[in-house]
Amino acid sequence: MKNFISAIYIKTNSITEERICIGLFVASNEKSYFGWSENKLKIISKLTSEKVYQSLYNSFTSLNKEIKFSNADGYQKRIFESNKFSFEYFNYLSNYSKGLIEFSEPKIISNTIKGAEFAELYKMYLGESILAPTKKKTTDTLAKKVNHLLNNIIFKERANVNFEIDEKIIGTIYRPQKVDFISCNKGIYAGLIVDFTGSPSAIENKLYEFRVLVEGLKIFSEKRHFKNSGKYEIFFNTPTGIEQKKILDNAKLDKSSPFKLIEIERLEDVTKTLEKNNYKKFSEIL
């Protein structure tokens, strides 16, 4: 197996042959490495259509998943034996891939590349640090912030936190659904926190699932003769990508939505509502 490196480019001008290095692939003895710049793709999106941007985004995320899978124990050798991600295949791509995405001619490298060396090569080729850990840090920060707020004594006394609602109670769901908090007085008050730095499909699933749950909670409220159909809120953080922002904007414009979208910074205000209106835990009425 040959150790090699190949840069991945996006052609931004077919007349001048101008292109931007957007990714880097390195095949090494122990594992393969791949990194691509979402920041650069965002810049390129301003020069092309949304359809092309989404196609590129899907291609790079799919390739990233494939390479991660190829690095699984016992799989790396089979991947190269099947010609996938091999030197010969990248050499073929460098010669015949002349569309929007281009691959540089693969260069043989003698040393075995580790994670730190790949990060240095990535910075040298793309002019920026690889940002894979940043997303995790953002998610961790959100989780810590949310956990801190939900551990407030008011939440603990007047609401069920991280509560799982059984499908036997709510007829519109087919499996148990979790909410970050749920309480009741004259009506149900439920909230869900959605991380808008996640994948577009994960965000959409969260919104759809909560919508169906809310419809069921409204039916439940009517059967229990509550004075109102309830208050339902989704708390969101700042989206990191174009698709994530698009989903948020469209959700805000949806006049038929049974829930409100609230900035995550306002989650703390929920404690005031719970205390002022004498809410109690949802589990107490079951």
N, C-alpha and C positions, 0 to 999 in steps of 0.2 A: 504494500500500500504506500502511495506517495503522499508525503506531507506537502501541502501547497496552500497558497493564498490567492484569493480572487476578489476584486472590488466590484461592487454593483452600482451602476449609474442609471440616472433618469435623464433622458434627452429632453431638454427644455426648448431647443430651437433646431428644427430639422434643416434649416438653411445654413446656419453658421456652425452646425454640429456641436453647439454648446450643450454641456451636460453637467450634472451635479452628482457627486459621489454620495449615495444615500445609504449604502450598506457594505458590510464586509463579511466574507466567509473564509474560515481557516479550517483546513483538515489536518489533524494531528494524530499521532499514534494512539493516544488515549481517548480522545473525543474530538468532536467537531464543534466549532464556535461560529455563531452568526449573530450579528447585531445590525440594527437599522435605525435611522433617525426619524422619529415621528415629528420632531421640530422642523426638519427640512421638508418633510412631506407636506406639512401645513403651509409652508412657504410656496411649494410647488402647486398646491391646491388653488392658489390665487391666479395661477397661469393656465389652469385647465378647468375642465368641467367637474361637477360634483360626482358624476358617474365614474369618470376616470380616476378621481381621487379614491373613491370607495373601492374600486377594482384593485388599485395599487395597495391600499391598506389591507384588504383581504388577502392579497397575494403574499405580502410580507409576514403577516401574522400567521398564515397557514404554513409558510416555509419555516418560521420560527418553531412552531409546534412540531413539525416533522423532524427537525434537527434535534429537538429536545428528546423526542421519542427514540431517535436513532442512537442517542447516547445511553440508552438504557442498557443495563448489564447484559452482555452476551449478544447484543444486537448490532453493535458497531461494525463488527467484521462482516456480518451478513449484508449490511447496507452497502458496503464497498464492493463486496463480491457480486452484488446484483447491479452494479454500475451506477447506483444512485449516489449522488454527491461525490463521484469519483473524479480524478484528474482528467480522464478522457472525456467525461461528460461536460465538465466545465470548459474544457478546450473546445468542445463542439459548440457550446453556448456562446463562447467568445467570438466564434467565426460566423455563426448563423443567426444569433439573436440580435437583430438590427431594428427592432421596433422601439417602443417607448422605454423598455428596460434593456440595458446592455450589461454584459459581463466582461471584465478585463481578462486578458490571457492569463491563465493560472501560472503562478510562479512557484517553482520548487523551493522549499525551505528545508534546511538540514536539521534544525533544532526542533525538539518537541515543545509545542506551545502549551503554556498553562494559562489560567484565567488572567493573571496579572499582565503577562506578555500580550495577550489578546487585547486587553484594555488599552495598552500603549499603542499597539498597531491601529486600533480603531480610532484613537485620538489623532494619530499621525495622518491617516487617510481621510477622516471626516472632519477634522478640525474641532472636535468637541468630545467631551467625555461621554462614555456610554452611560445611559440613564436608566438602565433596567432596575436598579435598586430603589430609585426615587419613588416610583409608583407604590412600592410596598411601604415605604416610609410615610407617604401621604395617607394610605389606607390605615396604617397603624395609628397615625396621629388622630384621624377621625374616630377610630374605635376607642382610643383612650379618652378622647373628649366626650364621646357619647356615654361611655361607661361611667365617667365621673359625674355627669349630669343625672343619669338614671339611678345613681346610688344616693341621690338626694333623699333625705328622710321623708319628704312629702310624697315623692313617688312611691317609696316603700310602704307608706301608711295608707295611701289613698288610691293606689293603682296596682294592677298586676303588671310586672315588668318582665319582658322576654316571655310573654305568655303564649302558649300553644292552644289554639282553638280547635276543638274536635269537630270533625265533619258531621258527627251525629247531632251536634247542636245547631250548626249552620248548614242548611240544605244546599246552598249554592256551591260548596266546595266538596271535592272528592277525596281529599286527604287533609290531615291536620295542617293548619296555617299558623305561622308565628307573627305576632305583632310586638313592637318594642314596648308599648304600654297600652293598657285598656282599663277604663274605669266607667262608672255610671252614676247618675243621680236621676234627673228627669229624662235623661237620654244617655246613650252610650258615647263615650269619648275615647277614640282609638287613634294611635299614631304609629307610623312606620318610617324608619330612617333608610333612605336609599342612597348608596354611594355612587355619585355620578362621575366618578373617575374610573368606574368599571367598564366592562365591555357593553356595547350597545344592546346586545341580546339579553344580557343579564339584567340591565336596567328595565328594558321593556317587559320582561317576565315579571319583575317585581311590581311594576305598575299595573299590569293586567291582573295578576293574582290578588292584589289588594283591592282592585276595583270589584272583582267578583265577590270577595269577602265582604266588602262594605254593603253590597246589594243584599247579601244574606243577613248581615247584622241589622239592616233596616227592616227586613221581614220579621226577624226575631223581635225587634222593638215593637212592631205593630201587634204581634201576637201577645206580647207582655203588657200591652196597653201603656207604653211609655208616652209621655206628653209630647215628645218630639222624636224625629227619626235618627237623631244623633249628630255627632261632630267628628269628622274624620280628616286626618291630616297626614301628608307625606312631607318629611323634612329632607331637604337636599343640600348638598355642598356644591361648590363651583365645578362645573363640567371641565374636563381637561381636553376633550377632543371635539372636532366639528360635529360628528354624528351624535355624541352625547348631548351637546348643546342644542342640536336640532330637536332631539327627543324632548328635552326640557321645554323648549319654546313651544312645540306643538301641544304638549300636555297643558301648558298654561293657557293656550288658546281654546282648549276643549271645554266648551260651555256645558256639555252634558256630563262632565266628570262629577262623580259623587263625593270627591275629596278635594281638599285644598292643598296647594303646594306652598310650603313655608321654608324660608331659609333656616339652615341648621343652627345659626346663631340665636334664633328665637325659641329654640327648644326649652331654654331656661324659663321662658314665660309660662310654660305649661304648668309649672308648679304653683304659680299664682292663681291660675284658673282652677286647678284642683282644690286648692285651699279655700279660695273665696266662695266657690259654689258647693262646697261640702260634698265632694265626690267620694265614692267608696269603691272598693275593689270589685271588678266585674265578677270574679269567682264567688262573691257573696250572694249573688242572685241566682246562681245555677242550682 
